[in-house]
Amino acid sequence: MARQSSLPKLSRASRQDGDLFPTIEFFRQLADAAALETMPSFRNRLAAEAEVKPSLRYDQVTETERNAERAIRGIISAEYPMHAILGEQFGQSGSGPVKWVVDPINGMRSYLCGLPVWGSLIGLTVDGRAAMGMMNQPHIGESFWSDGSKSICHSARGETVLRTSGTELLSDAICHTISPEPFARRPGRGFARLASSVKFTRYGGDGYAFAMLAAGQIDICVELALTAYDIVALIPLIEAAGGVVSRFDGGRPERGGNVLASANAVLHEAALRMLNDI
């Protein structure tokens, strides 16, 4: 069963206190504003290459992404001026129990390569815990969102309720990570053991892979050195679909770090033991 939302039922009159929680329509408004900035440069190699900072070889930052974050921030600040905002490009503004966590282009390398597995991540935390989130992929017209009680995919085919898979055995599990390179530099053989124990491992899906875990297509997602804006929007999406997300030490993943997401608790525990060389 999907877990019940922890968000309190608040009236619109509470806006002056900054406590009004947004609707899915508001999330879509933010995603649409980001798409207006990101889509003109997508699959436009000359435009994308012109925007890459040459000094940043592995962490490309584009004017496109900055403009998209400005657009998101402007809409949030106008509607919810008491909410804090944490974004990849401009850091944190404001303070308080409700905070937006934003990554306008999650999967920059995929974006630059023209691969539609990047997305805009828009999350909301309450007292530090991820409560709502959206991953929007504007090129293929899919958005994945959660209000904390259910997870939904919206596409041209309509709306689908997301559920993680029932896979509990590592030998039956499909594993995903962006790249094997970070694990090759990490002490220990945890990931190598996990990769050799699962059905197969796939690479390069960025945030879209986490959405596919929520949809039951992938069973395990493993990533190193994530930031808060890499993962916050995806946590409620996976948890409300029946999955589990934590750091490798078993702690909450909102602040990022080495993160494991699994289809269910049984699979999660087995994967954690592998990753921690237990």
C-alpha positions as CSV (number, residue, x, y, z in Angstrom):
1,M,0.0,0.0,0.0
2,A,1.2,3.6,-0.7
3,R,2.1,5.4,2.4
4,Q,-0.1,8.2,3.6
5,S,1.1,11.7,3.0
6,S,2.7,13.4,6.0
7,L,1.7,16.8,4.8
8,P,-0.9,18.5,7.0
9,K,-4.2,19.7,5.4
10,L,-3.8,23.5,5.2
11,S,-6.2,26.1,3.9
12,R,-5.3,28.7,1.4
13,A,-5.6,31.3,4.2
14,S,-2.4,30.0,5.7
15,R,-0.3,31.4,2.8
16,Q,0.8,34.4,4.8
17,D,2.6,32.0,7.2
18,G,4.4,30.4,4.2
19,D,2.9,27.0,5.1
20,L,0.6,26.4,2.1
21,F,1.8,23.3,0.3
22,P,1.7,23.3,-3.5
23,T,-0.5,21.3,-5.9
24,I,0.7,19.1,-8.7
25,E,-0.4,21.8,-11.1
26,F,2.1,24.2,-9.4
27,F,4.9,21.6,-9.9
28,R,3.9,21.4,-13.6
29,Q,4.0,25.2,-13.9
30,L,7.6,25.1,-12.6
31,A,8.6,22.3,-14.9
32,D,7.1,24.1,-17.9
33,A,9.0,27.2,-17.0
34,A,12.2,25.2,-16.9
35,A,11.4,23.5,-20.2
36,L,11.1,26.9,-21.9
37,E,14.7,27.5,-21.1
38,T,16.2,24.0,-21.5
39,M,14.6,22.8,-24.7
40,P,15.9,25.4,-27.2
41,S,19.5,24.2,-26.6
42,F,18.7,20.5,-26.4
43,R,20.0,18.6,-29.4
44,N,21.5,21.9,-30.6
45,R,25.2,21.1,-30.2
46,L,26.6,24.5,-31.2
47,A,24.4,26.2,-28.7
48,A,25.2,23.8,-26.0
49,E,28.9,23.8,-26.6
50,A,29.0,27.6,-26.6
51,E,27.6,27.6,-23.1
52,V,29.9,25.2,-21.5
53,K,32.5,26.7,-19.2
54,P,35.9,25.5,-20.5
55,S,37.4,25.4,-17.0
56,L,34.8,22.8,-15.9
57,R,35.7,19.6,-17.6
58,Y,33.5,17.2,-15.6
59,D,30.8,19.5,-14.1
60,Q,29.6,21.6,-17.0
61,V,27.5,24.6,-16.1
62,T,25.5,26.3,-18.8
63,E,23.7,29.6,-19.0
64,T,20.7,27.5,-20.0
65,E,20.6,25.9,-16.6
66,R,21.1,29.1,-14.8
67,N,18.2,30.7,-16.7
68,A,16.0,27.7,-15.9
69,E,16.7,27.9,-12.2
70,R,16.0,31.7,-12.2
71,A,12.6,30.9,-13.8
72,I,11.8,28.3,-11.2
73,R,12.9,30.5,-8.3
74,G,11.0,33.5,-9.6
75,I,7.7,31.5,-9.7
76,I,8.2,29.9,-6.2
77,S,9.2,33.2,-4.6
78,A,6.1,35.0,-6.0
79,E,3.7,32.3,-4.8
80,Y,5.5,31.1,-1.6
81,P,7.8,33.9,-0.4
82,M,8.3,32.3,3.0
83,H,9.7,29.0,1.5
84,A,13.4,28.5,1.3
85,I,15.0,27.4,-2.0
86,L,18.1,25.3,-2.6
87,G,19.3,25.1,-6.2
88,E,22.3,23.7,-8.0
89,Q,23.3,27.0,-9.6
90,F,22.5,29.6,-6.9
91,G,22.7,27.7,-3.6
92,Q,20.2,28.4,-0.8
93,S,18.0,31.4,-0.3
94,G,15.7,31.8,2.6
95,S,15.1,29.6,5.7
96,G,12.3,27.8,7.4
97,P,10.7,24.4,7.7
98,V,9.6,24.2,4.0
99,K,12.4,24.1,1.4
100,W,12.4,23.6,-2.4
101,V,15.3,21.6,-3.8
102,V,15.9,22.2,-7.5
103,D,18.2,20.8,-10.3
104,P,17.0,22.2,-13.6
105,I,19.1,19.8,-15.7
106,N,19.9,16.6,-13.9
107,G,22.1,14.7,-16.3
108,M,24.1,17.5,-18.0
109,R,26.3,15.1,-20.0
110,S,23.2,13.3,-21.4
111,Y,21.7,16.7,-22.2
112,L,24.8,17.7,-24.1
113,C,24.8,14.4,-25.9
114,G,21.2,14.7,-27.0
115,L,20.1,11.7,-24.9
116,P,16.6,12.2,-23.4
117,V,17.4,10.7,-20.0
118,W,18.1,14.0,-18.3
119,G,15.3,15.8,-16.5
120,S,14.4,18.7,-14.3
121,L,14.2,17.7,-10.6
122,I,11.9,19.7,-8.3
123,G,11.6,18.6,-4.8
124,L,10.1,19.9,-1.5
125,T,11.2,19.1,2.0
126,V,9.4,19.7,5.2
127,D,11.6,19.8,8.3
128,G,14.4,18.3,6.3
129,R,12.5,15.3,5.0
130,A,11.5,14.9,1.3
131,A,7.7,15.3,1.0
132,M,6.9,16.0,-2.6
133,G,8.8,15.7,-5.9
134,M,8.8,15.8,-9.6
135,M,11.1,14.6,-12.4
136,N,10.1,16.1,-15.7
137,Q,11.6,15.0,-19.1
138,P,10.2,17.6,-21.6
139,H,11.6,16.2,-24.8
140,I,9.6,12.9,-24.5
141,G,6.7,14.6,-22.6
142,E,6.9,12.6,-19.4
143,S,6.7,13.8,-15.9
144,F,6.9,11.6,-12.8
145,W,5.6,13.1,-9.5
146,S,4.6,12.3,-6.0
147,D,2.7,14.1,-3.3
148,G,4.0,11.7,-0.7
149,S,1.0,9.3,-0.8
150,K,1.2,8.2,-4.4
151,S,3.5,8.3,-7.4
152,I,2.2,9.1,-10.9
153,C,3.6,9.1,-14.4
154,H,1.9,11.6,-16.7
155,S,2.5,11.1,-20.5
156,A,0.7,11.3,-23.8
157,R,-0.9,8.0,-22.8
158,G,-2.5,9.5,-19.7
159,E,-1.7,9.0,-16.1
160,T,-0.3,5.8,-14.6
161,V,0.1,5.0,-10.9
162,L,3.7,3.8,-10.3
163,R,4.6,0.7,-8.3
164,T,8.1,-0.7,-7.7
165,S,8.8,-4.3,-8.6
166,G,8.3,-7.2,-6.3
167,T,11.8,-8.5,-7.0
168,E,13.5,-9.7,-3.8
169,L,16.4,-11.8,-5.0
170,L,19.6,-10.1,-6.2
171,S,19.9,-12.7,-8.9
172,D,16.6,-11.5,-10.4
173,A,17.4,-7.8,-10.0
174,I,18.2,-5.2,-12.7
175,C,20.8,-2.8,-11.4
176,H,21.6,0.7,-12.6
177,T,24.3,3.3,-12.1
178,I,25.4,6.2,-14.2
179,S,29.0,5.0,-14.7
180,P,31.3,2.3,-13.3
181,E,34.2,4.8,-13.1
182,P,33.5,6.2,-9.6
183,F,33.3,2.7,-8.2
184,A,36.7,1.8,-9.7
185,R,38.3,4.6,-7.7
186,R,36.5,3.6,-4.4
187,P,38.2,1.3,-1.9
188,G,36.6,-2.1,-1.5
189,R,34.8,-4.4,-3.9
190,G,31.3,-3.8,-2.8
191,F,29.9,-2.6,-6.1
192,A,31.8,-5.3,-8.1
193,R,30.2,-7.9,-5.8
194,L,26.8,-6.4,-6.3
195,A,27.2,-6.2,-10.1
196,S,28.3,-9.8,-10.3
197,S,25.3,-10.9,-8.2
198,V,22.4,-9.2,-10.1
199,K,20.7,-10.2,-13.3
200,F,22.5,-7.5,-15.2
201,T,23.7,-3.9,-14.7
202,R,22.9,-1.0,-17.0
203,Y,24.7,2.4,-17.1
204,G,24.0,6.0,-18.2
205,G,20.3,6.7,-17.3
206,D,20.8,9.6,-14.9
207,G,17.7,10.6,-12.9
208,Y,15.5,8.9,-15.4
209,A,16.7,5.6,-14.0
210,F,15.3,6.4,-10.6
211,A,12.0,7.1,-12.2
212,M,12.1,3.7,-13.9
213,L,12.8,2.1,-10.5
214,A,9.6,3.7,-9.2
215,A,7.8,2.4,-12.3
216,G,9.0,-1.2,-11.7
217,Q,11.4,-1.4,-14.6
218,I,14.6,-1.2,-12.6
219,D,15.2,-2.9,-9.2
220,I,18.3,-1.2,-7.8
221,C,19.9,2.2,-8.4
222,V,23.3,2.9,-6.9
223,E,25.1,6.3,-7.0
224,L,28.1,7.8,-5.3
225,A,28.6,11.4,-4.1
226,L,25.1,12.7,-4.9
227,T,24.1,16.2,-3.7
228,A,20.8,17.1,-2.2
229,Y,19.5,18.5,-5.5
230,D,20.4,15.2,-7.2
231,I,18.1,13.1,-5.0
232,V,15.5,15.0,-3.0
233,A,12.9,15.1,-5.7
234,L,13.3,11.4,-6.4
235,I,12.9,10.2,-2.8
236,P,9.1,10.6,-2.4
237,L,8.6,9.3,-6.0
238,I,10.3,6.0,-5.0
239,E,9.0,5.7,-1.4
240,A,5.4,6.3,-2.3
241,A,5.7,3.7,-5.1
242,G,6.8,1.1,-2.5
243,G,10.6,1.5,-2.7
244,V,13.4,2.3,-0.2
245,V,16.1,5.0,-0.5
246,S,19.0,5.4,1.9
247,R,22.6,6.2,2.1
248,F,25.0,3.3,2.2
249,D,25.2,3.7,6.0
250,G,21.4,3.2,6.1
251,G,20.6,6.8,7.0
252,R,18.2,9.2,5.3
253,P,19.3,10.3,1.9
254,E,18.1,13.9,1.8
255,R,21.5,15.4,2.1
256,G,23.0,13.2,-0.6
257,G,26.2,11.2,-0.4
258,N,26.5,7.5,-1.5
259,V,22.9,6.5,-2.2
260,L,21.1,3.2,-2.8
261,A,17.5,3.0,-4.0
262,S,15.8,-0.4,-4.2
263,A,12.4,-1.8,-5.1
264,N,11.6,-3.0,-1.6
265,A,13.1,-3.5,1.8
266,V,14.3,-7.1,1.3
267,L,16.2,-6.2,-1.8
268,H,17.6,-3.1,-0.2
269,E,19.0,-4.9,2.8
270,A,20.7,-7.5,0.5
271,A,22.2,-4.8,-1.7
272,L,23.4,-2.7,1.3
273,R,25.3,-5.8,2.6
274,M,27.0,-6.2,-0.7
275,L,27.9,-2.5,-1.0
276,N,29.3,-2.4,2.5
277,D,31.4,-5.6,2.0
278,I,29.5,-7.3,4.8
